[in-house]
Amino acid sequence: MSPLSSKPVSAQVLDAAIAWQLSLDSGNPVEREEFTKWHAAHEEHARAWRQLGMLDQRFSVASGPARTALLQSREGIRRRVRRLGSGLASIVAVIGLALFAGERYLPLDYWLADQRTATGEQRSIRLADGTLINLNTHSAVDVRFDAKQRRVILQEGEILVETGHGDARPFIVETREGSMRALGTRFLVKREEEGTRLSVLQSAVAVHPQSSSDEHILREGQQMLIRNDSLGPMTALNLGADAWTRGMLVVDNVRLEDLLHELGRYRHGYLAVAPQVADLRITGSFPLHDTDQALNTLLPTLPVQIERHTQWWVTVAAKRDAKP
């Protein structure tokens, strides 16, 4: 493998390459022409495409459900693909899980969870103690109640918890980064790339990182990022933090790129933003059950246009003849 091929690519470019790999299976000549333009537009695009090709060539998964599973699991594989130069062990693990999971998305914990939602789906479940849990898009939980405690393990995504009353057993939510013990009734737990975000909507929650003795009590209106060995700074709760439970995304003076990153969690494929408009600021409410409509609401207020390359690839770009 050449140094050029093993050089890491950005997550956005890798996601675009995966989306193209899937869409080109249809054999549409128009998509093939658009892909050729994308491939030639930047050296990093070509490098990402070569790295995906290495997976197919080395493990003979050029077609069938295992290849589909591998390509569709963008979040699970992109870190491994970008480390192709570090050895074959990570690639073997990815392929093995893809073969085991068939046409499902990775990671495997998501598919083995007691309760889960698909991309764009939201659902509420009532536990045996009366606790209500709302699962956001592409979320998964395991429920482990015993005589001593009530424990919920968040494997992926985001949940809103409203704890039941009249049960003396402690109620604990766990993630890979730590544990959160409810001291009240209503709070949010969200898995993010950098850790677990806890947002307290009512009463209080005691937080304990996985590999640290530190503990902190977070109270109503506060949020914090939990890492495996530390706790981030305590900040005020974001505006409309629980609006997703009502099918809305509420933002206040956020970067356009950050808004689109959040909307992208609710739709399939690759949602990109051009660098020229990524730093535009926006405030508003956006429907989560129709992300195309949400994107269209940007047009009257921002100097942008929506470029729909394929059903898998949509870009918010600078409006022609307009300056951001």
N, C-alpha and C positions, 0 to 999 in steps of 0.2 A: 504494500500500500504506500502510495506516495505521500509526502508531508502535506501536499495540497489537498488530497482527498480526505485526510484525517483531521484537517483543521476544523474546529467547531463552527457550526452555523447557528444563526439566531433561531429562537423558538418560532417566531412568526414565519420565517422563510421555510423552516422545516414543516410547519403546519400546512403552508401553501403547497409544498411539494407532495405531501400526503394527500391533500384534497385533489390535486391534479392526478395523482396515481389512481385514485378511485374513479374520478369522472371520466378519465380516458378509456376506462373499460367499456364504455358505451359505444365507442367507435365513431362518435360524431365528428365529421371532418372539420366543422367550424371550431369545435373545442380543440382539436389537434392544432389548428392554425393559431389559436389564441395561446395554447400551451407553448408553441414554438417561440412566439414573441416573448412570453414570460421567461422561458429558459434562456434566451439570448440577452435579456435585459441586464443581467448582472452575473458576475462570476460566482457569487454566493448561491444563486439559484441553481446553476449547473452543478455546483459542489454538493448541494443538498440532494439533488436528483441522483448523482453518482452514489452517494452514501445509501440511499434507499435501494438502489440497484444492487449494492454489495450484499444486502440482506437476502434478496431473491436468489442471487447467483450462488452464494455460499451454502444456503440451506434448502435450495430447490423448492421454494414455496411460491413459484411464479403464478399459480392460480389456485382457486379453491377457497374454502371457508377459512383455512388457517391464515392465508395471505390477507384475506379481507379483515379478519380480526386483528392481525398485526398492524395493518395500515390505519384502521379506524381508531385504534387506541392511541391517539395522538399524545395525550398527557403522559401516558405510561411509557411510551417508547422514545420520545424525543430526546430525553436526557441521555439514554443509552446510545441512540444513533449518533449523537454528537460526540460520544466518547469512543467511536470505532477504533481509533488509533491506540487505545489503552489495552486492547486484547480482545479475545473472543468470548470470554466467560459471560459478559453481560449480554452479548447477542444471543448466545445459546439459551440463557435464561428467558429472554424475551420470546424467542421462537417456541421454546418448550411450553410456556404459559399460553401462547397463542394457539398452539395445537391442542392443548388441554381444554381451552375455553371455547373452541369452535368459532362460531360467528359472533361471539360476545365481545364486549369491550373489556379491556383490562383497566385497573388491576383486579386480580382474582378475588381479593377481599370484598370488593364491591358486589360481585356476583354470588358470593357465598353468604352475604349478609341476610339477616332475618327480614328486613324491610328495606326497599330501595325504590327510587324513582328514576325514570329515564330523563334524557336531556329535554328540557322544556316542560316536564311534568312536575306538579306539586301535589302533595297528598297529606292528609291528617290521619293519625292513628291514635287510638285510645288504649293505654296500657292497663294491666290488671288492677293497678292501684288507683286508677282514675286520672293519671297523668296524661295530658294531651301533648303529642309531638307533631309538629308540622315539618314535613320534609320538603326542602327546596329542590330545584332542578338537579338532576344527577347526584343524588345523595343516597347514603346507605348507612343503616344502623344495625347493631346487634343488641338484643335485650337480654340481660343476665340478672334475674331476680333470684335471691335466695333468702334464707331466714335472717341473715344479718344485714343485708344492704340491697338497695335497688340500683342497678348499674346499667347504663346505656353507653355503648361504644360507638362513637361516630367514626366510621371508616372513610367516608368521602362526603364532600359537599357541605351542607348547612342545615341546621335545624333550629326551630323555636320550641322551647320547652315551657309548659305550664304545669308545674308539679301538682299532683293530687294531694288532698288534705287527709288528716287522720291516720297517717301511717308513720310510726316512730322510726322506721329504718331510714338511714341516711340515703339521699338520692344523689348519685354521682354520674357525671358524664365524663367519659374518658376519650382521649385521642392519643396519637403517638407522641404528642408533645407533653401531655400532662393530664391532670384530673381537676374537675370542677365540682364542688359540693354545694348543692343548693341550700341556701339559708332563707329562701323565700319562694316565689312562685313563677316568675317569668323572666327568661333570658334566652339569648341567641348564642349559638356556637357554630363557628364557620372554619373549615379547613382552608388555609391559604398556602401559597408556595413557601412563605417564610415561617409559617407556624400556624397556630390555632388562635382565632380571634374570638374573645368572649365579650359580649355586650349585655349589660344588665338593664332590663326594662322595668323591673319591679323588685323591691327588697334588696337582697344581697347574695353573693356567691363567693365561696372561699376557693382560691386558685392555688394549685401546687404543681410546679414543673416536674417532669418525669425524672430528671437526673439532678435534682437540687432539693435542698431542705427548705428553701424559701417558700413562704406562703403569704398570700395577700388577700384581703377581703375587698371585693369590688362591690360598690353600692349602686343604687338606682341612678341611671343617667351616665354611667361610666363604662369605658371599654378598655381592653388591653390585649396586646399580642403576646401569646405564650409560646416560648421556644422550649426545646427539650431541657436546657440547662439554665434558663433565665426567664425573667419576666420583663416585658417591654414597659415603656412609660404609660402611665394611666392618662387617658384623654377623655374628652367629652363625647358622648354618644353621637354618631352621625345622624343627620336629619333623615327621618323616614327609614330608619334601620330595619324596621319590621314591615315596611310597605309591601314587600314581596308576598307576604301572606294574603294580601288583598289584590294580588296580580299587578302591582305597579312597582316601578323603580323610580325613586325620588332622589334627585341630586341637587346640590347647592354649590354653584360656582366651581365645578370640577372640570378637569381637562377633558377634551373630547376623546382623547385616546383612552382615558380611564373609564369614561362612560361606555365606549364601545367594547372594551374588555369585559365589562360587566354584562352588557347585552349579549355578548358572544357566548356566555354560559348557558343561554336559553335557546340557542339555535345550533343546528348542525352545520358543519363546514367552517370556512375560514372567513372571518370578518376583520378586514384590515382598515388602516387609516393612513393616508398619505402624510409624510413628515411635515409638509407645508401647513397642514391644518391641525396637527396632533395637539398643539398647545392652546387651541381656542378654548375659551371657558364657556360653560353652559349651566343653566339652572332650569329645572323643570321636572315633570312627571311623565313617565313613558310606560306604555303597556307591555307587559312581559309575555302575554299569550299571543301577541302578534308583533314580532320583532321587525317585520317589514314595515308595518305601520309606524312603529317607533322610529325607525330610520327616516321615514318620510317626513316626520315632524321636525326634523333638523333643517329641512330645506327653506322654510320661510324665515328662519332666524339667523342662520349661519351661511357664509359664502362657500357652500359645499355642494357637491353633486354625488349621487349614488351611482356607482358603476357596477353593474351586475355581469360579471364575466361568465359565470356558470351558476347553477344552483348551489355549488359548494364554495364559491369564491365571490365575495362582495367587498368592494372597497369604497370607503368614504374619501373622496378626493376634493381638491380645491376646485371651486366653480370656475369654468372657463371665463377668461377676461375679467376675473375678480381677484383681488388681493386679500389674503386673510388678515 
